[in-house]
Amino acid sequence: MWFKTNLAHHAVAATQGRIADYDTYRRKADAATQKGIDEAEAPDAVVATINRLIDAPHPGFSNPVGKMTGMILFLQSYAPRLFESSIMKSVQTAKP
């Protein structure tokens, strides 16, 4: 979920203190970030949501915007419980 902004043009990258062991992961993260920036959607949905909130008499605290929002909200709610239940199941079935 990316929106076009000017943030990427003004971002600062740390150049000192790099740990070489993480270079492979850093390249993957940088590539994924750049892809998100390059393929970001226009901020129209964000602007529309802000306009709606300005006019709302009682705006909600959380107002997610964009594609895949439903999936992210689902994962925030249920992923921790699913993870915990799978860990507990493996602990209960482990042989002493």
C-alpha positions in Angstrom: 0.0 0.0 0.0 2.0 3.0 -1.3 0.9 6.5 -2.2 2.9 8.9 -4.3 4.5 11.6 -2.2 7.8 13.6 -2.2 9.1 11.7 0.8 11.4 9.4 -1.2 13.1 12.4 -2.8 14.0 13.8 0.6 14.9 10.5 2.3 18.3 10.2 3.9 20.1 6.9 3.9 22.7 5.9 6.5 26.1 5.4 4.9 28.2 4.7 7.9 28.1 1.8 10.3 26.8 -0.7 7.8 27.0 -4.3 8.8 28.0 -6.4 5.8 26.2 -9.5 7.0 22.9 -7.7 6.3 23.8 -6.6 2.7 21.7 -9.3 1.0 18.6 -8.4 3.1 19.3 -4.7 2.6 19.4 -5.0 -1.2 16.1 -7.0 -1.1 14.5 -4.4 1.2 15.8 -1.5 -0.9 14.4 -3.2 -4.1 11.0 -3.7 -2.5 10.9 -0.1 -1.3 11.9 1.2 -4.7 9.3 -0.9 -6.4 6.6 0.5 -4.0 7.7 4.0 -4.7 7.8 3.4 -8.5 4.3 1.7 -8.6 2.6 3.9 -5.9 -0.9 5.0 -6.6 -2.0 8.6 -6.7 -2.9 10.1 -3.3 -6.5 10.7 -4.4 -7.9 8.1 -2.0 -6.1 9.8 0.9 -7.3 13.2 -0.1 -10.9 12.0 -0.4 -10.7 10.3 3.1 -9.2 13.5 4.7 -12.0 15.6 3.1 -14.6 13.2 4.4 -13.1 13.3 7.9 -13.0 17.1 7.9 -16.7 17.2 7.2 -17.6 14.3 9.6 -19.2 15.4 12.9 -17.5 12.5 14.8 -14.6 11.2 12.7 -13.2 7.8 13.7 -9.8 7.4 15.2 -8.5 4.9 12.6 -9.2 5.6 9.0 -7.2 3.2 6.8 -7.0 4.0 3.1 -5.9 2.1 0.0 -5.8 -1.3 -1.6 -5.3 -4.3 0.7 -6.5 -2.3 3.7 -9.0 -5.1 4.6 -6.3 -7.7 4.6 -4.0 -5.6 6.8 -6.8 -5.0 9.3 -7.5 -8.8 9.3 -3.9 -9.6 9.9 -3.6 -7.1 12.7 -6.6 -8.6 14.4 -6.1 -12.3 13.8 -2.5 -13.1 13.0 -1.2 -12.8 16.6 -3.9 -15.2 17.8 -3.3 -17.7 15.0 0.5 -17.5 15.6 0.0 -18.0 19.4 -2.4 -20.9 18.9 0.0 -22.7 16.5 2.9 -22.2 19.0 0.7 -23.5 21.8 -0.3 -26.5 19.7 3.3 -27.4 18.9 4.3 -27.0 22.6 1.4 -29.3 23.7 2.2 -32.0 21.1 6.0 -31.9 21.7 7.5 -35.0 23.1 9.3 -34.6 26.4 
